[in-house]
Amino acid sequence: MAKRSTNSRGATGSGSEPAPARVKAASADATKATPLDPSIQRTQRMCERRAFRDKDVSISRMVGDIARQAKRDVERSGSAAEAWRAAMPAQLIDETWIESVSPMQIVVGVSSSPASFAVDRALRAGALAELRRVMQIPGLRVKIHLGRSPSSLGPRES
């Protein structure tokens, strides 16, 4: 009996025996039917995820974001705006606007220095206490910001 040995490809056999005939490769249809190695599938999925994607130029996402932000702003500043209108004198309401509302602070914009002074005097005369009472926030602060009103700026250019 001949001694069996292993060649460089790992096949066993005697050195004098001829190599077995190679089996022809399966057709393309047959290779698609056979499952791929999981590591190859994972690599293919990673390549698909990392592939270059065209930039989304539609504005639908931006419109949705703006709508959500507007809804949040209305929910946040709605009660503050109503309380501001109730607490401040009528002549000052036209010259002021609410810039932001946080749980403990309202930032109010004013159009001029005299209006800022008048708002400060009104707050010290009792409007701040009225705001705190109506909004039920005892430690509420009001910050006054001098600047142009958002309505006078016009549309923003991007």
LINSUL-V793389 format. One record per residue. N is the residue number from 1. PSI is psi as a letter, one per 30 degrees, with the letter a starting at -180 (none if undefined). Layout:
BEGIN
N & PSI
N & PSI
END
This chain:
BEGIN
1 & k
2 & k
3 & k
4 & k
5 & l
6 & k
7 & a
8 & f
9 & g
10 & g
11 & k
12 & l
13 & l
14 & l
15 & f
16 & f
17 & k
18 & l
19 & k
20 & k
21 & k
22 & k
23 & k
24 & k
25 & k
26 & l
27 & l
28 & e
29 & e
30 & e
31 & e
32 & e
33 & f
34 & k
35 & k
36 & l
37 & k
38 & e
39 & e
40 & e
41 & e
42 & e
43 & e
44 & e
45 & e
46 & e
47 & e
48 & e
49 & e
50 & f
51 & l
52 & k
53 & k
54 & k
55 & k
56 & j
57 & g
58 & l
59 & g
60 & e
61 & e
62 & e
63 & e
64 & e
65 & e
66 & e
67 & e
68 & e
69 & e
70 & e
71 & e
72 & e
73 & e
74 & e
75 & e
76 & e
77 & f
78 & e
79 & e
80 & e
81 & e
82 & e
83 & e
84 & e
85 & e
86 & e
87 & f
88 & l
89 & l
90 & e
91 & f
92 & f
93 & e
94 & f
95 & g
96 & l
97 & l
98 & k
99 & e
100 & l
101 & k
102 & l
103 & f
104 & g
105 & k
106 & k
107 & j
108 & k
109 & k
110 & l
111 & f
112 & l
113 & e
114 & e
115 & e
116 & e
117 & e
118 & e
119 & e
120 & e
121 & e
122 & e
123 & e
124 & f
125 & f
126 & f
127 & e
128 & e
129 & e
130 & e
131 & e
132 & e
133 & e
134 & e
135 & f
136 & h
137 & j
138 & f
139 & g
140 & k
141 & l
142 & k
143 & k
144 & k
145 & k
146 & k
147 & a
148 & k
149 & k
150 & e
151 & f
152 & f
153 & f
154 & a
155 & k
156 & k
157 & k
158 & none
END
